[in-house]
């Protein structure tokens, strides 16, 4: 994904000490600043995309920050070593004294941020994390990752995927990701989510949907979905799908004159023998015997 960040930025009394280092990657922009702020220096920043800032030195006693109109000093607080600013959240800064600082700016497109997080934690948890600002003083390994990324900005030596993976690690290490995805603290799917899955399955003529597609339908990661699905239904997603296909086979046996072979093909079974085996295990009779029993009742 090509990406050009469009942050609104106004600064006063802040100047770079060396040329800015930057690199445009897939859906994101990495920028390294080594700069100096004069006493009373100010800055205003507003981006339509999520933004991460990692400082390489402690600036808490020199730089103040606020997410409200800078006209009121009561809203200011010390700048943290690493911050995550959600899309559309304004940031004001104010220098209380002259200070040299260096920091890494990461401008990341929202969709790219979701691609970092969703495969592991699910769309719901990723979206919740993107909405929550983060400010931490103990940066720990995040500073190490940021340093490696700056090295790659200064002298690119590897494929871009290396730099992108470093950004992904910073994102996952900094953002607050809910412990239970999508609010599923009970470990069960809601009825609304089950209704979506049923509708998805019914829309498929052969009644076959991948676990990945089912998970995406309810906004969960595949691994978490498989866990909560079994907690909800007592079956794995594939067992549940098979049961519903058998139910549909019963309906076709009762309401149509289709042969068992035609029904097997329509419902996505390999052949008649495959349907017969699954049907006998679920119902206790072969499809042909079950149909005759229904006709004499």
Helices and strands as residue ranges (DSSP letters): E 8-16, E 21-25, E 28-46, E 50-55, E 63-66, G 73-75, E 77-78, E 82-85, E 91-95, E 99-108, H 110-121, H 123-131, E 134-136, H 141-154, H 160-174, G 181-183, H 191-203, H 211-217, H 222-233, H 237-255, H 260-266, H 272-283, H 287-295
